[in-house]
């Protein structure tokens, strides 16, 4: 397994691995993530296998807002949230636009989770890979999320093709998840961004707040 510092030119050594269907672990502002090329069906399936994950969607991390709007329709509410909280700990679930994204990413649901992380190393990696990277939490499904490279090595070993380190230490708090599909705003998971800040940003009087958690682990 290749190891590399995500804040240096070493990240360029990881790009061919991802382009050829490899799976990598990397730090973010929330927790350590596991990622791959989101347009590679076989690579996406590898992540499900590595995490022992069943029919639960996978989010996509993006390098900037211009990349985001090419793969999802944020709508008015989504754009307000993106402008306020990105880069940062908010995942927005919106209607997919890109027809070439594997169906496994959404698992048949109407929305695709997207986020721009507030982590220099993660953004360096994502941008080097063309602006998109699957970003699900680095853990076996149902178990605690991991925050250090050492924990990643112990838990996954050679199941990964590369492990990146460097930059600020993940906070350990998962991202807040908000759905804006069909212009209906719903809090799917409470996390790093307080719910009150999300609602105040939208300035809406009637917002349907869901009590259930989204069926995935976002980073």
C-alpha positions in Angstrom: 0.0 0.0 0.0 1.4 3.4 -1.0 1.5 6.1 1.7 1.7 9.8 0.8 1.5 13.3 2.3 -1.7 14.9 0.9 -0.3 18.4 1.3 2.7 17.8 -0.9 3.5 16.8 -4.5 3.4 13.2 -3.2 -0.3 13.3 -3.9 0.4 13.1 -7.6 1.6 9.6 -7.0 -1.9 8.6 -5.9 -3.7 10.0 -8.9 -2.9 7.1 -11.2 -4.0 4.7 -8.6 -7.4 6.3 -8.4 -7.7 6.6 -12.1 -7.2 2.9 -12.5 -9.9 2.0 -10.0 -8.0 2.1 -6.7 -9.4 2.9 -3.3 -7.6 5.3 -0.9 -8.0 6.6 2.6 -7.4 10.3 3.4 -8.0 12.9 6.1 -10.8 15.5 6.0 -12.0 18.2 8.3 -14.5 15.8 9.8 -13.2 12.2 9.9 -10.9 10.0 7.8 -12.5 9.1 4.5 -12.3 6.3 2.0 -12.5 7.3 -1.6 -12.3 6.4 -5.2 -13.2 7.7 -8.7 -17.0 8.2 -8.4 -17.4 7.5 -12.1 -15.8 4.1 -11.9 -18.5 1.5 -11.1 -16.0 -1.2 -10.2 -14.1 1.1 -7.8 -17.4 2.1 -6.1 -18.3 -1.6 -5.6 -14.9 -2.1 -4.0 -15.7 0.4 -1.3 -18.9 -1.4 -0.5 -16.9 -4.6 -0.1 -14.2 -3.0 2.0 -16.7 -1.4 4.4 -19.0 -4.5 4.5 -21.6 -2.0 3.4 -25.0 -2.9 2.2 -27.5 -0.8 0.2 -26.5 2.6 1.5 -25.6 5.6 -0.7 -22.1 7.1 -1.0 -21.4 10.8 -1.1 -19.1 12.6 -3.4 -16.6 15.2 -2.3 -15.9 18.1 -4.8 -13.0 20.5 -5.1 -15.2 23.6 -5.7 -18.7 24.8 -6.4 -18.3 24.7 -10.2 -17.7 21.0 -9.9 -20.7 20.5 -7.6 -23.2 22.1 -10.0 -22.2 19.9 -12.8 -23.3 16.7 -11.0 -26.3 17.9 -8.8 -29.1 20.5 -8.9 -28.6 22.4 -5.6 -31.6 24.6 -6.2 -32.1 27.9 -4.3 -31.9 26.4 -0.9 -28.9 24.3 -1.7 -27.0 27.3 -3.1 -27.7 29.3 0.1 -26.4 26.5 2.2 -23.4 26.0 0.0 -22.5 29.7 0.0 -22.7 29.8 3.8 -21.1 26.5 4.9 -18.7 25.4 2.2 -15.9 24.5 2.5 -17.0 22.9 5.7 -18.9 20.2 7.5 -22.2 20.2 5.6 -23.3 17.5 3.2 -26.1 18.5 0.8 -28.2 15.8 -0.7 -29.5 17.1 -4.1 -31.0 15.8 -7.3 -28.2 14.1 -9.5 -27.5 15.6 -12.9 -24.6 13.6 -14.3 -26.0 10.5 -16.2 -22.6 8.7 -16.1 -22.5 8.4 -12.3 -22.9 4.7 -11.2 -26.3 3.9 -9.8 -24.6 2.4 -6.8 -23.7 5.8 -5.5 -27.4 6.6 -4.8 -28.6 3.1 -4.3 -31.9 4.0 -6.0 -32.6 7.1 -3.9 -33.6 10.4 -5.4 -30.6 12.3 -4.1 -26.8 12.4 -4.2 -24.8 13.7 -1.2 -22.1 16.3 -2.1 -19.7 18.3 0.0 -16.6 20.6 -0.3 -14.4 19.7 2.7 -12.5 22.3 4.7 -9.2 20.5 4.6 -6.2 21.7 2.5 -4.9 18.1 1.9 -8.2 16.6 1.0 -8.9 19.4 -1.5 -5.4 19.0 -2.9 -6.2 15.3 -3.5 -9.7 15.9 -4.9 -8.5 18.6 -7.3 -5.6 16.5 -8.5 -8.1 13.7 -9.3 -10.2 16.0 -11.5 -12.4 17.6 -8.9 -14.4 14.6 -7.7 -13.8 11.8 -5.2 -16.1 9.4 -3.3 -15.9 10.4 0.4 -17.4 8.0 2.8 -16.3 7.6 6.4 -13.3 5.3 7.0 -14.9 2.5 9.1 -16.5 -0.9 8.8 -20.2 -0.3 8.5 -21.8 0.0 11.9 -18.5 0.6 13.7 -16.8 3.8 15.0 -15.3 6.2 12.5 -11.5 6.5 12.4 -9.5 9.6 13.0 -5.8 8.6 12.5 -3.7 7.0 9.8 -2.6 4.4 12.4 -6.2 3.4 13.0 -6.7 3.1 9.3 -3.8 0.7 9.0 -5.0 -1.5 11.8 -8.6 -1.7 10.6 -8.1 -2.0 6.8 -4.5 -3.1 6.2 -3.8 -4.0 2.6 -7.5 -3.7 1.5 -6.6 -0.2 0.5 -4.4 0.8 -2.4 -3.1 4.0 -0.8 -3.2 5.9 2.5 -2.8 9.6 2.7 -1.8 11.6 5.8 -0.9 15.2 6.7 -2.7 18.5 7.3 -5.0 19.2 10.2 -6.3 16.4 12.3 -9.9 15.4 11.6 -12.3 16.7 14.2 -14.1 13.4 14.8 -17.5 15.0 14.1 -19.3 13.8 11.1 -20.9 16.3 8.7 -24.4 17.5 9.1 -26.6 16.1 6.3 -29.4 18.2 4.7 -31.6 17.1 1.8 -32.8 19.7 -0.7 -34.3 17.3 -3.2 -37.4 18.8 -4.9 -36.9 22.0 -2.9 -38.0 20.2 0.3 -35.5 20.9 3.0 -34.9 18.1 5.5 -32.3 17.6 8.2 -31.2 14.0 7.7 -28.3 13.9 10.2 -27.1 16.3 12.9 -23.4 16.8 12.9 -20.7 19.4 12.7 -23.0 22.3 11.6 -25.7 23.1 14.2 -29.2 22.7 12.9 -30.1 26.2 14.1 -27.5 27.7 11.8 -28.8 25.7 8.8 -32.4 26.9 9.5 -31.3 30.5 10.1 -29.4 30.6 6.9 -32.5 29.5 4.9 -34.8 31.9 6.7 -37.8 29.7 5.9 -40.8 29.6 8.2 -42.1 26.2 7.1 -39.3 23.5 6.8 -40.0 19.9 7.2 -37.5 18.4 9.5 -37.0 14.7 9.3 -36.1 12.8 12.4 -34.5 9.9 10.7 -30.8 9.6 9.9 -29.6 9.3 6.3 -28.7 5.7 5.5 -25.0 6.3 4.9 -21.9 7.5 6.7 -20.7 10.8 5.2 -17.4 12.3 5.9 
